[in-house]
Amino acid sequence: MLLTITTTAEPATDLGFLLHKHPDRVQRFPQSFGTAHVFYPEADQDRCTAALMLEIDPIALVRTRRRDTPDFSLGQYVNDRPYAASSLLASAMANVFRTALRGRCDARPELAASAIPLEVALPALPCRGGPGLAEELFAPLGWRVEATPVPLDPGFPEWGDSRYVSLTLRGTLRLAAALNQVYVLLPVLDQAKHYWMSPQEVDKLIRAGEGWLADHPARTTIVRRYLANRRGLVRSALGRLAEAEDAPEDALDRGPIDEEPPAAGAADETAGADVADGVVEADGELPAAPPVPLAERRIAAVLEVLRQEGATSVIDLGCGSGKLLKRMLADPFFTRVAGTDVSHRALTMARRALQAVRTNARWTVFPGALTYADDRFHGYDAAVLMEVIEHIDPPRLPAVERVVFGDARPRVVVVTTPNVEYNVRYAGLASDAMRHPDHRFEWTRAEFRAWTEKVARTHGYTVRHLPVGEDDPEVGPPTQMGVFTR
């Protein structure tokens, strides 16, 4: 099986730096099921192509198969795995291009952070759903997709097409993003994996899908097929995407999830008409407008409060990837904006997002911990802790209170946090589960009110409470907000 990656970004041979593979060498990388070879069919200043060819060892392939695999006795002798791109190629990518997938390039860091023209080709790719599914999955990511069906036999056109396509992707993306997208979507298109699905697969999916999966219109289909419809794994992944990546929380509520994946020869129910993330038209009526994501409602609610309070300088404490900061910079009302987070990776993403906004406002982002007083937190009209406190261990909350309300003491503090009572409205969330595995707690409305009133009383603030999202008459809103003023 073969994967080629081509760029025309000059000098094109810098592709070798990004992939950490020298264009003048042919390199071999042993795998548990064969050998991966990396070589460069062409390497000029104006065009460079890197090829990953996976040579399958049929004996090793048999030894990696589980006995509960459908048609095990026949499948170990007759299969397409030595020839068609699949999860085997994805595994080889993870091993061979590990550093490139992470976006690291010490020799050319500015190049690793830049979008470059790319062409990715997979001459034989199993695609359960046909060329339309390949278009549906890759086009929203900015790719121009050319998916050509492979005929069952060119000599007998009446036999029709096989389930394989020849796929070529063209676009301008960061190489790391391109590799991660292909890594995830290879087994999604094939709807099969060659190894046992463990809980670690959720971590792999979230890591590889960072920055693109949460906002993908077919994210539920991708998650289900990548995780082989394993109920617990799918729930966990959708919940983490909903919270960590600020995706709509209604991604948790997408209908029933099968306990077991479909058999290898079963009809593809997730392709074509299924499109769980789309809107179905009925009786010729126009589809309804999609609901506004809760993450967007949350940002809009915070911005509205800041405007009402006349807070033109704002620090986002726990800014994450900078989505709120970016929105503030795009609004001329805000003249000075800052963000801080303990995650170096999040701050890198925030800087990249803010640098793309043309603004006259002053902005800065810097590393910082909310449990320690920091002079850089001072001097702002308002501080925002948006979906932050639930990630802090309860014994450390008093330290955060002292830093924010006692030391920094902005005129306005806005705090949002999940309302645990609303979790019963998420059909995909277990009754005893939180919305994100990193949450240390999720409060009821009464618990949040008790905490906010205690903090306000202790530090000389007044507090009012506002709902964010639909205010359910029985369980309240999905997000609760406290607005502290002094």
C-alpha positions in Angstrom: 0.0 0.0 0.0 1.2 3.5 -0.8 0.8 7.1 0.4 2.5 10.0 -1.3 2.9 13.6 -0.1 3.9 16.3 -2.5 4.6 20.0 -2.0 5.5 22.9 -4.3 6.4 25.3 -1.5 9.9 26.6 -2.4 12.3 25.2 -1.5 10.2 22.1 -1.8 13.0 19.9 -0.4 12.2 21.4 3.0 9.6 18.7 3.1 12.4 16.5 4.3 12.8 18.7 7.4 9.1 18.6 8.2 8.9 14.8 7.9 12.3 14.3 9.5 13.3 12.0 6.6 16.2 13.0 4.3 15.3 13.1 0.6 18.6 11.5 -0.4 18.0 8.3 1.6 15.7 5.3 1.4 14.8 4.3 5.0 13.2 1.1 6.4 11.1 0.9 9.5 10.1 -2.5 10.8 6.4 -2.9 11.9 4.7 -5.7 13.7 3.0 -6.7 10.4 5.7 -5.9 7.9 8.1 -3.1 6.8 7.5 0.5 6.1 9.7 2.2 3.5 10.2 6.0 3.1 11.7 7.3 -0.1 11.5 10.4 -2.4 10.5 9.7 -6.0 11.3 13.4 -6.8 13.1 16.0 -4.8 13.7 19.3 -6.6 13.6 22.9 -5.4 10.2 23.5 -7.0 8.6 20.1 -6.3 9.2 17.4 -3.8 7.3 14.1 -3.2 7.8 11.8 -0.2 6.4 8.2 -0.4 5.4 5.8 2.4 5.2 2.3 1.1 4.0 -0.4 3.5 5.1 -3.9 2.7 3.0 -6.5 4.5 4.3 -9.7 5.9 1.4 -12.1 5.4 2.5 -14.4 8.3 2.9 -11.5 10.7 -0.5 -10.2 9.5 -2.1 -13.5 10.4 -0.5 -13.4 13.9 -2.0 -10.0 14.6 -5.6 -11.0 13.8 -8.0 -11.8 16.6 -10.0 -15.1 16.5 -13.3 -13.1 16.8 -12.6 -11.3 13.5 -15.5 -12.1 11.1 -14.6 -15.0 8.7 -11.4 -15.5 10.6 -10.5 -18.9 9.0 -10.9 -17.5 5.5 -9.9 -13.9 6.1 -6.4 -14.8 7.1 -5.8 -16.1 3.6 -8.0 -13.9 1.5 -7.9 -10.1 2.2 -7.0 -6.8 0.8 -4.7 -5.7 3.6 -1.4 -6.0 1.7 -2.7 -3.7 -1.1 -5.3 -1.2 0.1 -4.7 1.7 2.5 -6.2 0.9 5.9 -5.6 1.2 9.6 -2.3 -0.7 9.0 -1.1 2.3 7.0 -2.4 4.7 9.7 -0.4 2.7 12.3 2.7 3.0 10.1 2.2 6.7 9.7 2.0 7.1 13.5 5.3 5.2 13.9 7.3 6.6 11.0 6.0 10.2 11.0 5.5 10.6 14.8 7.3 13.9 15.2 5.7 15.4 12.1 2.3 14.4 13.3 3.0 16.4 16.5 3.9 19.5 14.4 7.5 19.7 15.6 10.4 20.8 13.5 13.3 22.3 15.4 15.2 23.0 12.2 12.3 24.9 10.5 9.8 25.8 13.3 8.2 28.7 11.2 7.6 26.2 8.3 6.0 23.7 10.6 3.6 26.4 11.8 2.8 27.5 8.2 0.2 26.3 5.7 1.9 25.0 2.6 0.5 23.7 -0.7 0.1 19.9 -0.4 -1.1 17.0 -2.5 -1.8 13.7 -0.8 -2.5 10.6 -2.9 -3.7 7.2 -2.0 -4.0 5.0 -5.1 -6.1 2.3 -3.4 -8.3 3.1 -0.5 -11.3 1.1 0.8 -14.2 3.5 1.1 -17.4 2.1 2.5 -19.8 4.8 1.3 -18.2 5.5 -2.0 -16.6 8.7 -3.4 -19.3 10.8 -1.9 -18.2 9.9 1.6 -14.6 10.8 0.9 -15.9 14.2 -0.3 -18.1 14.6 2.8 -15.2 13.9 5.2 -12.3 15.8 3.5 -13.9 18.8 1.8 -15.0 20.6 5.0 -11.3 20.5 6.0 -10.3 22.7 3.1 -9.3 19.9 0.7 -10.1 19.7 -3.0 -11.1 16.1 -3.3 -10.7 13.8 -6.3 -12.1 10.4 -5.5 -12.2 8.0 -8.5 -13.9 4.7 -8.1 -11.8 1.6 -9.0 -13.7 -0.8 -11.2 -14.1 -4.4 -10.2 -12.5 -5.4 -13.5 -11.7 -2.9 -16.3 -12.3 -5.8 -18.8 -15.9 -6.2 -17.6 -17.3 -2.7 -17.0 -20.8 -4.2 -16.5 -19.6 -5.6 -13.2 -19.5 -2.0 -11.9 -17.2 -0.4 -9.4 -15.5 -1.9 -6.4 -15.6 -0.4 -2.9 -12.2 1.1 -3.5 -11.3 4.6 -4.7 -8.2 6.3 -5.9 -8.0 9.4 -3.7 -6.1 12.6 -4.3 -6.3 15.6 -1.9 -5.1 19.0 -2.8 -5.0 22.0 -0.5 -3.0 24.5 1.5 -2.6 23.2 5.1 -0.1 22.7 7.8 1.6 19.4 7.2 0.9 18.2 10.7 -2.8 18.9 10.3 -2.9 17.1 6.9 -1.2 14.0 8.4 -3.5 13.9 11.4 -6.6 14.2 9.2 -5.4 11.3 7.0 -4.4 9.3 10.1 -7.9 9.6 11.5 -10.0 9.3 8.4 -8.2 6.2 6.8 -9.9 3.7 9.2 -13.1 5.8 9.1 -13.4 5.3 5.4 -12.5 1.7 5.7 -14.8 1.3 8.7 -12.4 -1.4 10.1 -9.3 -1.7 12.3 -6.8 -4.4 12.5 -6.3 -4.2 16.3 -8.4 -4.4 19.4 -10.1 -1.2 20.5 -9.0 0.0 23.9 -9.9 3.2 25.9 -6.6 4.7 24.7 -8.1 5.0 21.2 -10.2 7.9 22.5 -7.0 9.7 23.5 -5.5 9.1 20.1 -8.6 10.4 18.4 -8.9 13.6 20.5 -5.2 14.3 20.1 -5.2 13.7 16.3 -8.4 15.6 15.9 -7.4 18.7 17.7 -8.3 21.9 15.9 -10.6 20.3 13.3 -12.7 17.3 14.5 -14.9 19.2 17.0 -16.2 21.6 14.3 -16.5 19.0 11.5 -20.1 18.6 10.3 -19.7 14.8 10.2 -18.0 14.5 13.6 -20.4 12.0 15.0 -20.0 9.7 12.0 -16.3 10.0 12.2 -16.2 9.2 16.0 -18.5 6.3 15.6 -16.7 4.7 12.7 -13.2 5.4 14.1 -14.2 3.8 17.4 -16.1 0.9 15.8 -19.4 2.0 17.4 -18.2 0.9 20.9 -20.8 2.6 23.1 -18.6 3.7 26.0 -15.8 4.9 23.8 -18.1 6.9 21.6 -19.8 8.6 24.6 -16.4 9.5 26.1 -15.1 10.9 22.8 -18.2 13.0 22.1 -18.2 14.3 25.6 -14.6 15.3 25.5 -15.1 17.0 22.1 -18.1 18.9 23.4 -16.2 20.3 26.4 -12.5 20.4 25.5 -12.9 21.7 22.0 -16.0 23.9 22.6 -18.1 21.8 20.2 -21.9 21.9 20.6 -22.9 19.8 23.6 -25.8 18.4 21.5 -23.1 16.2 19.9 -23.8 14.0 22.9 -27.4 13.6 21.7 -27.2 11.9 18.4 -29.6 9.0 18.7 -28.8 5.3 19.6 -25.3 4.0 19.5 -24.9 0.3 18.6 -23.0 -1.8 21.1 -21.2 -3.8 18.4 -19.9 -2.7 15.0 -21.7 -4.0 11.9 -20.4 -7.1 10.3 -17.7 -6.7 7.6 -20.2 -7.3 4.8 -23.1 -5.4 6.2 -24.6 -2.4 4.5 -23.0 0.9 5.4 -25.6 2.6 7.5 -23.5 5.6 8.4 -22.8 6.7 4.9 -25.1 8.5 2.4 -28.5 9.1 3.9 -27.5 8.5 7.5 -25.4 11.7 7.9 -26.3 12.0 11.6 -24.8 15.5 11.8 -26.8 16.8 8.9 -30.4 18.1 8.6 -33.0 15.8 6.9 -35.5 17.5 4.6 -39.0 16.2 4.7 -42.1 16.8 2.5 -40.2 19.2 0.3 -39.7 21.7 3.2 -36.5 23.6 3.6 -34.4 22.3 6.5 -34.5 24.1 9.7 -31.6 26.3 10.7 -29.1 24.4 12.9 -29.2 25.3 16.6 -26.7 27.8 17.9 -24.0 25.8 19.7 -23.8 26.2 23.4 -20.2 27.2 23.2 -21.2 30.1 20.9 -24.0 31.1 23.3 -21.6 31.1 26.2 -19.1 33.4 24.4 -21.9 35.7 23.4 -23.3 35.8 26.9 -19.9 36.7 28.4 -19.3 39.4 25.8 -22.7 40.9 26.5 -22.0 41.1 30.2 -18.7 42.7 29.6 -20.2 45.3 27.4 -23.0 46.0 29.9 -20.4 46.5 32.6 -18.3 48.8 30.4 -15.2 46.6 30.8 -12.9 47.6 27.9 -9.8 45.8 29.3 -10.2 42.1 30.1 -8.0 39.2 31.1 -9.2 35.7 30.3 -8.0 33.4 33.1 -7.7 29.9 31.7 -8.0 31.1 28.1 -7.3 27.8 26.4 -7.0 28.1 22.6 -8.1 31.7 22.7 -11.6 31.6 21.2 -12.9 34.2 23.6 -9.8 36.4 23.1 -10.2 36.2 19.4 -13.8 37.4 19.6 -12.8 40.3 21.9 -10.1 41.4 19.5 -12.5 41.5 16.6 -14.7 43.9 18.6 -13.5 47.5 18.7 -15.2 47.9 22.1 -12.3 46.1 23.8 -9.1 48.1 23.9 -6.8 45.8 25.9 -7.0 42.0 26.1 -4.9 39.4 27.9 -5.0 35.6 28.3 -3.3 33.2 30.5 -3.2 29.4 30.8 -1.1 26.6 32.4 -0.9 24.8 29.0 2.0 25.7 26.7 0.2 24.0 23.8 -3.0 26.0 24.4 -1.0 29.3 24.5 0.7 28.4 21.2 -2.8 27.9 19.7 -4.0 31.1 21.2 -1.1 33.2 19.9 -1.7 31.7 16.4 -5.4 32.6 16.5 -4.8 36.1 17.7 -2.1 36.8 15.2 -4.6 36.2 12.5 -6.9 39.0 13.7 -6.1 42.5 12.4 -6.8 44.8 15.3 -5.7 48.0 17.0 -6.3 46.6 20.4 -3.3 45.6 22.6 -3.1 41.9 23.5 -0.8 39.5 25.2 -0.9 35.9 26.3 1.4 34.4 28.9 1.7 31.2 31.1 0.3 31.4 34.5 -1.3 29.4 37.3 -4.5 30.7 39.0 -3.4 29.4 42.4 -0.5 31.8 42.7 -0.7 35.6 42.9 0.7 37.3 39.8 1.2 41.0 39.2 0.3 40.4 35.5 -3.3 39.7 36.6 -3.7 43.3 37.9 -5.0 46.4 36.1 -7.9 45.0 34.1 -11.6 46.1 34.3 -12.7 42.5 34.2 -11.5 38.9 34.6 -13.2 36.0 32.9 -13.1 32.3 34.1 -15.1 30.6 31.4 -15.5 26.9 32.1 -12.4 26.9 34.3 -13.3 26.3 38.0 -14.6 22.8 37.4 -11.1 21.7 36.3 -9.6 22.7 39.7 -9.5 20.4 42.6 -11.9 21.6 45.3 -9.1 21.9 48.0 -7.4 24.4 45.7 -10.4 26.6 45.0 -9.8 28.8 48.0 -6.3 29.7 46.6 -7.9 30.7 43.3 -10.5 32.8 45.1 -7.7 34.7 47.0 -5.7 35.2 43.8 -8.6 36.5 41.6 -10.9 38.2 44.1 -8.5 39.1 46.8 -5.2 40.0 45.0 -6.1 40.9 41.4 -9.5 42.4 42.4 -10.8 43.5 39.0 -14.0 45.5 39.0 -15.9 42.7 37.3 -15.4 38.9 37.4 -17.4 36.6 35.2 -17.5 32.9 36.0 -19.3 30.2 34.0 -19.5 26.5 34.8 -21.7 23.5 33.8 -25.0 22.9 35.5 -24.9 19.2 36.4 -28.7 19.0 36.7 -28.9 19.6 33.0 -26.8 16.5 32.2 -29.9 14.3 32.1 -30.8 16.0 28.8 -27.8 14.5 27.1 -28.9 11.1 25.9 -25.3 10.1 25.1 -24.0 10.8 28.7 -24.2 8.2 31.4 -26.2 9.2 34.5 -23.1 9.2 36.7 -20.7 10.7 34.2 -19.4 14.3 34.0 -19.2 16.2 30.7 -15.4 15.9 30.6 -13.1 13.4 32.2 -10.9 16.3 33.5 -13.7 17.8 35.5 -13.1 17.6 39.2 -16.7 18.4 40.0 -19.9 19.7 38.4 -22.3 21.7 40.6 -26.0 22.0 40.9 -27.5 25.4 40.7 -27.8 25.6 44.5 -24.2 24.6 45.0 -23.0 27.2 42.5 -25.1 29.9 44.1 -23.8 29.0 47.6 -20.2 29.2 46.4 -20.6 32.5 44.5 -22.4 34.1 47.4 -19.7 33.0 49.9 -17.0 34.4 47.6 -18.8 37.7 47.1 -19.4 38.1 50.8 -15.8 37.3 51.7 -14.2 39.7 49.2 -16.6 42.6 49.1 -18.4 41.8 45.8 -22.1 41.5 44.9 -23.1 38.7 42.5 -26.0 38.0 40.1 -26.7 34.8 38.4 -27.6 34.4 34.7 -28.6 31.3 32.6 -26.6 30.5 29.5 -28.4 28.4 26.9 -32.0 27.2 27.0 -33.4 27.6 30.5 -35.1 24.2 31.1 -38.1 24.7 33.5 -37.2 21.4 35.3 -33.4 21.3 35.3 -32.3 24.8 34.5 -29.8 25.9 31.8 -26.8 23.8 30.6 -24.4 26.5 31.7 -24.7 28.8 34.8 -23.0 32.2 35.1 -22.1 34.3 38.0 -21.3 38.0 37.5 -19.4 39.6 40.4 -19.2 43.4 40.6 -17.8 45.8 43.2 
